[in-house]
Amino acid sequence: MIKDVYLNRILDLKSRIEKERSFNKGFVAGAKTQKIETLLIMYDKGYGIKEISNIVSLSEIEVKQTINEYELRKKSGINIVSLIF
């Protein structure tokens, strides 16, 4: 009987941990999505890569890669929104 109580508590704790991890992953993904949206808006408005890099807190290499992928998708007609997700 005692083992069942402990087992239930462990399973409950494991479930809570998994929910918390899922929430945190979603939060991080949302923050990255917001950075990319900001980056693309700034790029479209003519900001330089260094300025964008400083504002969105990404390296210049990441900014360049994102912009290059954005330009490729724009030229090929692929949905640009899929870049964000």
C-alpha positions, -999 to 999 in steps of 0.1 A, spaced: 0 0 0 28 25 9 46 18 -23 15 27 -43 13 61 -26 49 68 -33 45 56 -69 15 78 -74 35 108 -60 64 101 -83 41 97 -113 24 130 -104 57 147 -100 69 134 -133 38 146 -150 42 181 -135 79 182 -147 69 172 -182 42 200 -183 67 225 -171 93 214 -197 67 217 -224 57 252 -213 93 263 -212 100 249 -246 70 268 -260 81 299 -243 116 297 -258 102 290 -292 79 320 -289 108 342 -280 128 330 -310 98 336 -332 95 371 -320 132 377 -326 129 365 -362 98 386 -369 116 417 -355 147 408 -375 127 405 -408 108 437 -402 140 456 -395 156 441 -426 127 452 -447 130 487 -433 166 489 -443 185 484 -411 220 471 -412 230 436 -401 251 450 -371 221 471 -359 198 441 -362 222 418 -345 225 442 -315 188 447 -311 176 411 -314 206 396 -295 217 372 -322 251 368 -338 257 385 -371 261 351 -387 226 340 -375 212 372 -388 228 368 -422 216 332 -424 181 341 -415 180 370 -441 195 347 -468 168 321 -461 142 348 -461 154 361 -495 154 326 -510 119 319 -498 107 353 -511 122 347 -546 110 312 -549 75 320 -537 76 297 -507 55 307 -478 77 331 -458 58 325 -425 71 289 -424 106 304 -418 94 316 -385 80 283 -373 
